[in-house]
Amino acid sequence: MDEIRYILASASPRRRELLAKLLTYFEVVPSNASENIAPGTDPVDAAMENAMNKALAVSERYPDAIVIGADTLVVLDGSIIGKPADPEEAVTMLEALSGKTHQVITGIAMVHGALDVKLSNFDFSDVTFRTLDRNDIEAYVNERNPLDMAGGYGIQEVMDTFIEGLDGDFNNVMGLPLDLTAEMLDAMNVVIYRLQE
């Protein structure tokens, strides 16, 4: 039986850092799948669909690997808040999150193309922001330039300054819930080993 190859279909340095806590060796092949979300789509469905699309896009090129896709969405009052297009939009997003509780949903998908094995799931966290001062928001955006982060922030950077409360997995908010990812990797490995016997 061949050793299983793992590929992370993400360019996110945060996901790479987190996955390294679970896997000794994996490759990184960023996906070119779009993250378009149709208006009115349920946020959980959107996160899981985006994650699956990312994994499938990379799996087409690497069918003998377990490809891991992930997508993290920030949801405020039922509306999905994406990644800011520019610093001004990042400031606007953070002002909207100020003093409120929002949800962070990460969809995870794993695909082994050659064996036609697909698995997906999601994790969910509630994050409560303190009431923020505009000067603090602007200073954060200017210093960190969080344009590649859903909601315009990275929790690892603002935990002590912006966050009043967190109910759920910190790593989920960073972009890869480790407990869920470990469970899914175990399930994928069991299925693949059985199919290869």
N, C-alpha and C positions, 0 to 999 in steps of 0.2 A: 504494500500500500504506500502510495506517495505521500510525502509530507505536504501538509496543507499550506498554501501560499495565501497571505492576507494583503489586501490593498485597501487603503483609506482613500475614498473618492472625494477628497476635500483639500483645499489649499490652506485651511485654517490652521495657524500655528497652535492655537489653543486645543483644537481637537487632536492634533498630532501629539502634543504634550500629554493629554489625558489618555489617549489610546496606548501610549508607551508604558503606562502603569499596568496595563493588562496583557500586552503582547511584547515579547522580547524583540521580535523582528516583524516588520511589516513595511510595505512600500507605500509611497504616496503618489497617487495619480489624480490630480484634480479633474473633476467632471466638468464637461461643457454643457450639461443639461440646464435648460432655463429654469428659473424659479418663478415663473408667472403663476399668479393666483387669480382665478376668476372671481369677480365680485360675488359676494354672498356665500363663498365656499366656507365650510366649517373649518376653523383654524387647525383642529387636530387632523382632519382629512388632508388639509393643505400641507402640513408639515410632513405627514407620512407619505403623501404622493410625491412631494419634492425630493424627499430622501430616497424613495424607490427609483425615481427617474435618474437621480445622480448615480446610484449603484448600477442600474441597468446600462446606462451610457458607458460606464467604464468596463462593465462585465462583457460587453460586446467585443472589446479588444483583449480581454483577459478572462476567457470563459472557464479556465481551470483554477481560478482563484476565488476565495471568498472576498467579495467586494463589499465594503461597508460605506453606506451613504448616510448622511445626517442633514437635517435642516432644523434650525431653531427660529421660532417666531415669537415675537412679543405681541401680546394682545391686551388692549386697554378698552374696557367697556364694550367688549365684543368685537372690536375692530382690530384688524392686524396692522401692526406698525412694522414696516420693513427696515431696510438699511437706509440711512440718510444719504441723499445724493450729494450734499455739500455741507460745510460746517454750519451754515445758517439753518438748514433743516435739522441737523443734529441738536442745535440749541432749542428749536421749536419742539422737537420730540421730548427732550428732557424736561422742558417746561410743562408739557402735557402730562408727563409721568409724576411730576413734583406733587408730593402730598397725597398720593393715591396708591392703591394696590393694583398691580397688573399681573398678568399670567405670562409665564414663559413655557412654551411647549417645544420639545425637541422630538422630532420623528427620527427613528432609526430604521434603516433597511439593510438587509444582508442578502446577497445574491451569489449563487454558484451557478453560472450559466450552463456549463457543460452537463451538469446533473439536474438542471432545471429546478433548483431549490431556491425558494424565496421566503423571507421572513421579515415582518415589519411590526413595529410597536412604537409606543411613545411614552414620554414622561412629562410631568406637569409640575410646575412650581409657582407659588404665589410670592411676589416680591413687592414689598411696601417701601416707597421712597419717603424720606423726610421731605418737609417743605424746603425747597431749594432756593437759594438766592441766585438771581440771574448772573451776577458777577462770578460766582462759583461755577455755574454751568459753563459760561464762556471760557473761563480759565481751563476747565477740564477739556473742553472741545479743542481749544487752541494747543494745549499741551499734548493730548493723546490722539487727536484726529481720528475719532472712532467711526469712520465711514464704512468699515467692513463688518460692523456689528449691528445686529437687530436691535432696534430701539435706541441706537446711538450711544450705547455704553457697554463696557466690559465689567462684569460684577467683581472680578478680581482686582480691578482698579478703583472701584468706588465703594467697596463693602463698608469701609470705616467712615466714609464721608457722606454718601448719599442714601445708604440703606438703613431703614428703620427696622425692618423685619423680613425674614425669609422663612417660608413654610414649604419645604421640599428639598430636593437635592441641589446643593451648590453647583456641582459639576454639570447638572442639567442646564443651569443658567449660563454656564461657561460654554456649553455647546455639545457635551457628550456625557449623558448620565452613566456613570461607571457601573453601578449595580445592574441596571437594565442591559447595558452592553455586554457585561460578563455573562449574564443569563442567556442572552441571545447567541453569543459565541459558543457557549456550551451546547445549546440546542442544535446549532448549525453543525458543530463537529460531530455530534452523535449521529445525526441524519446522514452526513457525508460518509462517515466511517461505515455505517450500515449499508449504504448504497454501493460502496466500493468493495465490500467483502466478497 
